[in-house]
Amino acid sequence: MFRRTFWFTAGAAAGVWATAKVNRKLKQLTPESLAAQAANKAVETGHRLKDFALDVRAGMLQREAELDEALGLAAPVEPGRELPEPRRRTALGPAARPAPHSFSKMPTSSYNRNEDH
C-alpha cells in the first residue's frame, strides 16, 4: 500500500514539475518576451562596445604619450618658438559669395538636337 502511494505521489510531483517547466518555456517564447530578450541583448552589446571603445581610447592616449616622450615632443616649448595665433575670419575680409546660377528655360520648339552634330 505504501509502495503504491509513494509511486502515485512521485508521478504527481513529476507531472506538476513537467507542467510548470513547459509553461515557463512557453512564456519565454511569446513575441513580447522574445522582443524583450532581443532588446536586453542589444543594450548589453552596446555597453560592451562602449567599454571596448573606451579601452581603445585609453590605450591610444597611453601609446601617444609614450611616443611623445620617446620623440621628445613632450618637452616644453622654448620661449619665442610658439606658434602664431590663428587668423580670424574678419581679418581676411568679407567672404566672396558665388553668384547664384540662373538657368534659363530653353524653348523646346526651336531646339533640335540633331543639329548639334
N, C-alpha and C positions, 0 to 999 in steps of 0.2 A: 504494500500500500504506500509506504513512504517512497519507494522507488518510483512509482507512477507519479506521485505528487512532485517529486524532485524534477523529473523529466518534463512534466507539464509546465512547471514554473520556469525551467530553463528555456523551453520553447517559447513561452510567452515573452520572456525577457529578450530573447534573441529577435522575436518579431517586432517588439517595441523599438529595440535598438536599430534594426534594419529600416523600419519605417521612418524613424527620426533622421537617420543618415540620408535616406533618399529625399526626404522633404528638404533638408538642408542643401543638398546638391541641386535640387530643382530651383530653390530660391536664388542660388548663385548663378544660375543660367538664365534668369529673366533679363529682358533687354535693359531695364533700369540698372540692375546690378552689374551687367557687363559694361554699360556706359560709365558707371561709377568706377569700376576697376580700371578701365582704359584711361579715365581722367586722372586717377591716382598714379598710374604708371607714367603718364605724360608729365605730371608735376614732379615726380621723383626723378625722371630723366632730365628735366630742366634744372633741378637742383644739382644733379651730378655734373651737367655741362657747365653750370656756373662755377662750381668748385674747381673743375678742370681748368677753366679759363683763368680763374684767379691764381691757381698754381702755376700756370704757364706764365702769366704776367709777373708773378713774384720771381720765378726763375729767370725770366728775361731781364728784369731790373737788376738782379744779383749779378748775372753774367755781364751786363753792360757796365756795372760798377767795377767788376774785375778787369774788364778790358780798358776802361778809362784809367784805372790805376796802373795797369801794365804799360799803356802807351803814354802815360804822363799827362793825360788830359784832365785829371782831377786837380792838378796844381792850380793855385790861384793865379789870376791874370795879372801881369805886370802893369803898374800904373802907366798910363799913356798908350796902352796897347788895346784898349777896349774897343768894341765895335761901335761905329757911329749909330746914333739913334735913327730909327726908321723914318723915312719921309712921310709926311702927312699928305693926304689926298688934296687938301686945299692948296698946298704948296706947289702942286703940279699944274694947277689951273683948272678951269672948268672942263668937264668931260665932254668930248665931242660926240654928239649922238648922230648915228647914221640917219639919213633922210628916209622917211617911210617910202616903201615901194608902192607905186601906183600901177596897177595892171589895167590896161585899157581892154575893153572887150573888142575883139576882132569881129568885123562884120562877116557873117557866115555866107552871105550871098556872093560877095566878090572874091572870096578866097578859094583857090583851087590848089590843092596840094600837089597835083601832078605838074603844075607849072614850076615848082621849085627845082625840078631836076634838069 
